[in-house]
């Protein structure tokens, strides 16, 4: 029996909400504990499936994991059981978790070999892993894929620093290669490196552990290999995707919401993109305050042409928020072209929005034009299924703004990325029930 949310929409919400720790940062920095035998403490860890599964996987490998409180853990990777990687348990658990790819870099660096089952995760088009393995090969690793047991095996008893031009600015690819390079001999230069805040956080954490990394925040990283790394303490950034989701939620439901402790300077252009949709928001200390608005109007470009919002590698606008922007534009005044460049099937959830009464033209798998209803017509509640994490939350926002009752099935997808989302929305006054 799968779980579903039943939502009675059309009510404004009110109150304060605190974003969880960043899921995508968590998967990287938790994997980095494998680089040292000393204790590493990580706080602000979100309580969500993808992260909990990775923590469990580390425990199975022999890492001593202690939960200090709800969002803080200590990790001590003194003794890693190498036999575990050939086990059926590893195949089952590692294969069901997209983030498991992140353990390869640290294991390679510290033990000279790693294997990983073909990863699972989201259905949002192909997620190539080539960048990871091409990077490892440049550092001197041998790579083979065994189609019979479905394992990727990487072997490198002697990683050597080198010049690497990444074939794409993949965040997880960059993170993995950085983790492999910190213990390699000599100097590694990574060009076309991703420079997302999560990656900067990882590099800062590794530096505190004794790594020598320069160029943090740019697309050119230089890493001087060191002999070993030590323990550290690290606090995760708040999840910028959640912050963007809550800005969109406030606007679309006409709610007055304060988002607490957002680390505003790490949000890049996210607040500005929502402002382009006509959403008023103000910074109060490190909180974002969104006043209740009956009405928000999409800006046009200076020459009067239709606004386009597209995703791009950081510091461009994150692809994870395009689904949210698309939904929020439904009730704006004006039109906007949403261009999803980085993944090929993330816009397919618009059919559900059309059923709710939205005016959207799906141009092709990458582009959709939204013609705003300006709150003249309310969306109507329907039954629907969530295809991926981000679309799931977008549909949840649409349902909260719609007249009548909506049911969203397959909410496991939503809960892979958002912790206790129903409880937190209820605290704002949302009428949402889990069945």
C-alpha positions as CSV (number, residue, x, y, z in Angstrom):
1,X,0.0,0.0,0.0
2,X,1.6,3.3,-1.0
3,X,1.1,6.5,1.0
4,X,-0.6,9.5,-0.4
5,X,-1.3,13.1,0.7
6,X,-4.9,14.4,0.7
7,X,-4.9,18.2,0.4
8,X,-7.8,20.6,0.8
9,X,-6.4,23.7,-0.9
10,X,-7.3,27.3,-1.4
11,X,-6.5,28.5,2.1
12,X,-3.8,31.1,2.8
13,X,-1.1,29.9,5.2
14,X,0.8,31.9,7.8
15,X,3.8,31.5,10.0
16,X,7.5,30.6,10.1
17,X,9.2,27.6,8.6
18,X,12.9,26.6,8.9
19,X,14.6,24.9,5.9
20,X,16.2,21.5,6.5
21,X,19.9,20.9,5.9
22,X,20.9,20.6,2.2
23,X,20.3,17.1,0.9
24,X,22.8,17.4,-2.0
25,X,25.5,18.7,0.3
26,X,24.8,16.0,2.9
27,X,25.5,13.2,0.4
28,X,28.9,14.7,-0.4
29,X,30.2,15.6,3.0
30,X,28.9,12.4,4.6
31,X,30.9,10.4,2.0
32,X,34.0,12.5,2.8
33,X,34.2,11.0,6.3
34,X,35.7,7.9,4.6
35,X,38.9,9.9,3.9
36,X,40.1,9.9,7.5
37,X,40.2,7.4,10.4
38,X,39.6,10.3,12.8
39,X,36.2,11.4,14.1
40,X,34.1,13.8,12.0
41,X,31.0,15.5,13.4
42,X,28.4,16.8,10.9
43,X,25.4,18.8,12.0
44,X,22.1,20.1,10.4
45,X,21.7,16.7,8.6
46,X,18.2,16.4,7.1
47,X,16.1,13.4,8.3
48,X,15.3,12.0,4.8
49,X,15.5,8.6,3.1
50,X,18.4,9.3,0.7
51,X,20.6,10.6,3.5
52,X,19.6,8.0,6.1
53,X,20.3,5.2,3.6
54,X,23.8,6.5,3.0
55,X,24.5,6.8,6.7
56,X,23.2,3.2,7.1
57,X,25.5,2.1,4.3
58,X,28.5,3.6,6.0
59,X,27.6,1.7,9.2
60,X,27.4,-1.5,7.2
61,X,30.9,-0.8,5.9
62,X,32.3,-0.6,9.4
63,X,32.2,3.2,10.1
64,X,31.3,3.9,13.7
65,X,28.2,6.1,13.5
66,X,26.8,7.8,16.5
67,X,23.6,10.0,16.5
68,X,24.3,12.8,18.9
69,X,20.9,14.4,18.4
70,X,18.2,14.6,15.8
71,X,20.3,16.4,13.2
72,X,23.9,15.7,14.3
73,X,26.0,12.6,13.8
74,X,29.6,11.6,14.4
75,X,31.4,9.3,12.1
76,X,34.7,7.4,12.6
77,X,35.9,5.4,9.6
78,X,38.8,3.6,11.3
79,X,38.1,0.0,10.2
80,X,36.4,-0.4,6.8
81,X,35.3,-4.0,6.0
82,X,36.6,-4.4,2.4
83,X,34.7,-7.7,2.0
84,X,31.4,-5.9,2.4
85,X,31.8,-4.4,-1.1
86,X,31.4,-7.8,-2.7
87,X,28.3,-8.7,-0.7
88,X,24.6,-8.9,-1.8
89,X,23.7,-6.4,0.9
90,X,25.9,-3.8,-0.7
91,X,24.5,-4.6,-4.1
92,X,20.9,-4.1,-2.9
93,X,21.5,-1.1,-0.7
94,X,24.1,0.7,-2.9
95,X,22.0,0.1,-6.1
96,X,18.9,1.7,-4.6
97,X,20.7,4.9,-3.8
98,X,21.8,7.5,-6.3
99,X,24.2,9.1,-3.7
100,X,26.2,5.9,-3.3
101,X,28.4,6.9,-6.3
102,X,29.9,9.5,-3.9
103,X,31.7,6.9,-1.8
104,X,33.9,5.9,-4.7
105,X,36.3,8.9,-4.7
106,X,37.1,8.7,-1.0
107,X,37.5,4.9,-1.0
108,X,39.8,5.1,-4.0
109,X,41.9,7.7,-2.4
110,X,42.3,5.9,0.9
111,X,42.3,2.2,-0.1
112,X,43.2,2.2,-3.7
113,X,40.1,0.5,-4.9
114,X,36.3,0.8,-4.9
115,X,33.3,-0.9,-6.4
116,X,29.8,0.2,-6.7
117,X,26.5,-1.3,-8.1
118,X,24.9,0.6,-10.9
119,X,23.0,3.4,-9.1
120,X,19.3,3.9,-9.0
121,X,17.4,7.0,-8.0
122,X,15.4,9.6,-9.9
123,X,13.7,9.2,-13.3
124,X,14.6,12.5,-14.8
125,X,16.4,11.4,-17.9
126,X,19.8,9.8,-18.0
127,X,22.2,10.9,-15.4
128,X,25.6,10.1,-16.8
129,X,28.3,8.9,-14.5
130,X,31.0,9.2,-17.2
131,X,32.4,12.4,-15.6
132,X,33.2,10.6,-12.3
133,X,35.0,7.7,-14.0
134,X,36.8,9.8,-16.6
135,X,38.1,11.9,-13.7
136,X,39.3,8.8,-11.8
137,X,41.0,7.4,-15.0
138,X,42.9,10.7,-15.4
139,X,44.2,10.3,-11.9
140,X,45.5,6.8,-12.9
141,X,42.6,4.5,-11.9
142,X,41.7,1.5,-14.0
143,X,37.9,1.2,-14.6
144,X,35.8,-1.7,-15.6
145,X,32.1,-2.4,-15.7
146,X,31.0,-6.0,-15.1
147,X,27.6,-6.5,-16.9
148,X,27.2,-9.9,-15.2
149,X,27.0,-8.7,-11.6
150,X,26.2,-5.0,-12.5
151,X,29.2,-3.6,-10.6
152,X,31.5,-0.7,-11.6
153,X,35.0,-1.5,-10.4
154,X,37.7,1.0,-10.0
155,X,41.3,0.2,-9.1
156,X,44.1,2.6,-8.3
157,X,46.9,1.7,-5.9
158,X,48.8,4.8,-6.9
159,X,46.8,7.9,-7.7
160,X,48.8,10.7,-9.3
161,X,47.9,14.4,-9.5
162,X,47.3,15.6,-13.0
163,X,45.4,18.2,-15.2
164,X,41.7,17.3,-15.6
165,X,39.3,19.2,-17.9
166,X,35.9,17.8,-16.9
167,X,33.6,17.0,-19.8
168,X,30.7,18.6,-17.9
169,X,30.5,20.7,-14.8
170,X,28.9,17.9,-12.8
171,X,28.5,18.7,-9.1
172,X,28.8,15.1,-7.9
173,X,31.4,14.4,-10.5
174,X,33.6,17.3,-9.3
175,X,33.0,16.4,-5.7
176,X,34.1,12.8,-6.3
177,X,37.2,13.7,-8.2
178,X,38.2,16.3,-5.6
179,X,37.8,13.6,-2.8
180,X,40.0,11.2,-4.9
181,X,42.6,14.0,-5.5
182,X,43.1,15.2,-2.0
183,X,45.2,12.1,-1.1
184,X,46.8,11.7,-4.6
185,X,50.5,12.3,-5.1
186,X,51.4,15.7,-6.6
187,X,49.1,18.4,-7.8
188,X,45.7,18.0,-9.5
189,X,44.1,20.8,-11.4
190,X,40.4,20.5,-12.2
191,X,39.1,22.9,-14.8
192,X,35.3,23.3,-15.6
193,X,34.8,22.3,-12.0
194,X,31.3,22.8,-10.6
195,X,31.2,25.6,-8.1
196,X,27.9,25.2,-6.4
197,X,27.8,26.2,-2.7
198,X,27.6,22.5,-1.8
199,X,30.9,21.9,-3.5
200,X,32.4,24.9,-1.8
201,X,31.2,23.5,1.5
202,X,32.9,20.2,0.8
203,X,36.2,21.9,-0.2
204,X,36.1,24.0,3.0
205,X,35.5,20.9,5.1
206,X,38.3,19.0,3.4
207,X,40.6,22.0,3.9
208,X,39.8,22.0,7.7
209,X,40.7,18.2,7.6
210,X,44.1,19.2,6.2
211,X,43.6,19.1,2.4
212,X,45.3,21.8,0.3
213,X,42.7,23.2,-2.1
214,X,42.8,26.6,-3.8
215,X,40.3,28.2,-6.2
216,X,37.3,27.3,-4.0
217,X,34.2,29.0,-5.5
218,X,35.7,29.2,-9.0
219,X,35.7,26.7,-11.9
220,X,39.4,26.1,-11.6
221,X,40.4,24.1,-8.5
222,X,44.0,23.3,-7.6
223,X,44.6,20.5,-5.2
224,X,48.0,19.6,-3.7
225,X,47.9,16.0,-2.5
226,X,48.6,15.4,1.2
227,X,49.6,12.2,3.1
228,X,46.5,12.0,5.3
229,X,43.5,13.9,6.6
230,X,42.2,14.4,10.1
231,X,38.9,14.9,11.8
232,X,36.7,18.0,11.8
233,X,33.3,19.5,12.6
234,X,31.0,20.6,9.8
235,X,27.5,22.2,9.6
236,X,25.4,21.8,6.5
237,X,24.0,24.8,4.7
238,X,20.2,25.2,4.6
239,X,18.6,23.5,1.6
240,X,18.3,26.2,-1.1
241,X,15.7,24.1,-3.0
242,X,13.5,24.1,0.0
243,X,13.9,27.8,0.5
244,X,12.9,28.4,-3.2
245,X,10.0,26.0,-2.8
246,X,8.7,27.9,0.3
247,X,9.0,31.3,-1.6
248,X,6.9,29.8,-4.4
249,X,4.5,28.3,-1.9
250,X,3.9,31.7,-0.2
251,X,3.3,33.5,-3.4
252,X,1.0,31.0,-5.0
253,X,-1.2,30.6,-1.9
254,X,-1.2,34.3,-1.1
255,X,0.4,33.6,2.3
256,X,2.6,35.6,4.7
257,X,5.5,33.4,5.5
258,X,8.9,33.9,7.1
259,X,11.6,31.5,6.1
260,X,14.2,31.3,8.9
261,X,18.0,31.1,8.8
262,X,18.5,31.0,5.0
263,X,22.2,31.8,4.7
264,X,21.1,34.5,2.2
265,X,24.5,35.1,0.6
266,X,24.7,31.4,-0.5
267,X,21.4,31.6,-2.4
268,X,22.9,33.1,-5.6
269,X,20.3,34.4,-8.0
270,X,17.4,32.3,-6.5
271,X,15.7,35.3,-4.8
272,X,16.1,37.5,-7.9
273,X,14.4,34.9,-10.1
274,X,11.4,34.8,-7.9
275,X,11.4,38.6,-7.9
276,X,11.3,38.5,-11.7
277,X,8.0,36.7,-11.3
278,X,6.7,39.7,-9.3
279,X,7.1,38.1,-5.9
280,X,7.9,40.5,-3.1
281,X,10.4,39.3,-0.6
282,X,12.6,41.0,1.9
283,X,15.6,40.0,4.0
284,X,15.2,40.5,7.7
285,X,18.4,39.5,9.4
286,X,19.0,36.1,7.8
287,X,15.3,35.4,7.4
288,X,13.3,35.9,4.2
289,X,9.9,37.5,4.8
290,X,7.3,37.1,2.1
291,X,4.2,39.3,2.5
292,X,0.7,38.0,1.5
293,X,0.2,39.1,-2.1
294,X,-3.1,38.8,-4.0
295,X,-1.3,39.6,-7.2
296,X,2.2,39.2,-8.7
297,X,3.2,40.3,-12.2
298,X,6.0,38.7,-14.3
299,X,8.5,41.2,-15.6
300,X,9.3,41.4,-19.3
301,X,12.7,42.0,-20.7
302,X,13.6,45.6,-21.4
303,X,12.5,45.5,-25.0
304,X,9.1,44.1,-23.9
305,X,9.8,40.5,-25.1
306,X,8.6,37.5,-23.0
307,X,10.6,36.6,-19.9
308,X,12.7,33.4,-20.2
309,X,13.8,31.5,-17.1
310,X,16.4,28.8,-17.8
311,X,18.6,26.6,-15.7
312,X,22.4,26.7,-15.9
313,X,25.4,25.4,-13.8
314,X,26.0,27.6,-10.7
315,X,26.1,30.6,-10.4
316,X,23.2,30.2,-12.9
317,X,19.7,29.2,-11.7
318,X,19.5,25.6,-10.4
319,X,17.5,23.1,-12.5
320,X,15.9,21.8,-9.2
321,X,13.8,24.9,-8.9
322,X,12.5,25.2,-12.5
323,X,9.5,23.0,-11.7
324,X,8.7,25.3,-8.8
325,X,9.0,28.5,-10.9
326,X,6.8,26.9,-13.6
327,X,4.0,26.2,-11.1
328,X,4.2,29.6,-9.4
329,X,4.0,31.3,-12.8
330,X,0.5,29.7,-13.3
331,X,-1.1,32.3,-11.0
332,X,1.1,35.3,-12.0
333,X,0.0,38.0,-14.4
334,X,1.8,37.7,-17.7
335,X,3.7,34.9,-19.5
336,X,7.0,33.2,-19.1
337,X,9.0,30.7,-21.1
338,X,10.5,28.0,-18.9
339,X,13.6,26.4,-20.5
340,X,14.9,23.2,-18.8
341,X,18.3,22.7,-20.5
342,X,20.0,20.2,-18.2
343,X,17.5,17.3,-17.9
344,X,15.3,16.0,-20.6
345,X,12.1,14.8,-19.0
346,X,11.5,17.1,-16.0
347,X,8.7,19.0,-17.6
348,X,6.4,16.0,-18.3
349,X,4.4,16.7,-15.1
350,X,2.7,19.7,-16.7
351,X,-0.1,17.3,-17.9
352,X,-1.3,17.2,-14.3
353,X,-1.3,21.0,-14.1
354,X,-3.3,21.2,-17.3
355,X,-5.9,18.9,-15.7
356,X,-6.0,21.4,-12.8
357,X,-6.8,24.2,-15.2
358,X,-3.4,25.8,-15.8
359,X,-2.6,27.4,-19.1
360,X,0.7,25.9,-20.3
361,X,2.0,25.1,-23.7
362,X,4.5,22.3,-23.7
363,X,6.7,23.2,-26.6
364,X,9.0,20.2,-26.4
365,X,10.6,18.1,-23.7
366,X,12.8,21.1,-22.6
367,X,10.5,24.1,-23.0
368,X,7.1,25.2,-21.7
369,X,5.3,28.5,-21.9
370,X,3.1,29.4,-19.0
371,X,0.3,31.9,-19.5
372,X,-0.5,33.3,-16.1
373,X,-4.1,33.2,-14.8
374,X,-3.5,36.2,-12.5
375,X,-5.7,34.5,-9.8
376,X,-8.8,35.2,-12.0
377,X,-9.4,31.5,-12.2
378,X,-8.4,29.1,-9.4
379,X,-6.8,25.7,-10.1
380,X,-9.1,22.8,-9.2
381,X,-8.1,19.8,-7.1
382,X,-7.5,16.5,-8.8
383,X,-5.8,13.1,-8.1
384,X,-2.3,12.8,-9.4
385,X,1.0,10.9,-9.0
386,X,4.4,12.5,-8.3
387,X,7.0,11.5,-11.0
388,X,10.1,12.9,-9.2
389,X,11.2,14.8,-6.0
390,X,11.0,18.3,-7.4
391,X,7.8,17.8,-9.5
392,X,6.2,16.3,-6.4
393,X,6.7,19.4,-4.4
394,X,5.6,21.6,-7.3
395,X,2.3,19.6,-7.5
396,X,2.0,19.9,-3.7
397,X,2.2,23.7,-4.0
398,X,-0.3,23.6,-6.9
399,X,-2.7,21.5,-4.7
400,X,-2.4,23.9,-1.8
401,X,-3.4,26.8,-4.0
402,X,-6.3,24.9,-5.8
403,X,-10.0,24.9,-4.9
404,X,-11.2,21.6,-3.6
405,X,-9.5,18.4,-2.7
406,X,-6.4,16.9,-4.3
407,X,-4.7,13.6,-3.7
408,X,-1.0,13.1,-4.5
409,X,0.2,9.5,-4.8
410,X,3.8,8.2,-4.8
411,X,4.8,10.6,-2.1
412,X,7.8,8.5,-1.3
413,X,9.4,10.5,-4.1
414,X,8.7,13.7,-2.3
415,X,10.0,12.3,1.0
416,X,13.3,11.3,-0.5
417,X,14.1,15.0,-0.5
418,X,11.9,16.9,2.0
419,X,11.8,15.9,5.7
420,X,8.4,15.7,7.5
421,X,6.9,18.0,4.9
422,X,3.3,17.4,5.9
423,X,3.9,18.2,9.6
424,X,5.8,21.4,8.7
425,X,3.1,22.6,6.3
426,X,0.4,21.8,8.9
427,X,2.2,24.1,11.3
428,X,1.6,26.9,8.7
429,X,-2.1,26.0,8.6
430,X,-2.2,23.7,5.6
431,X,-5.0,21.2,5.4
432,X,-2.9,18.1,4.5
433,X,-3.4,14.5,5.6
434,X,-1.3,11.5,5.0
435,X,-3.3,8.3,4.1
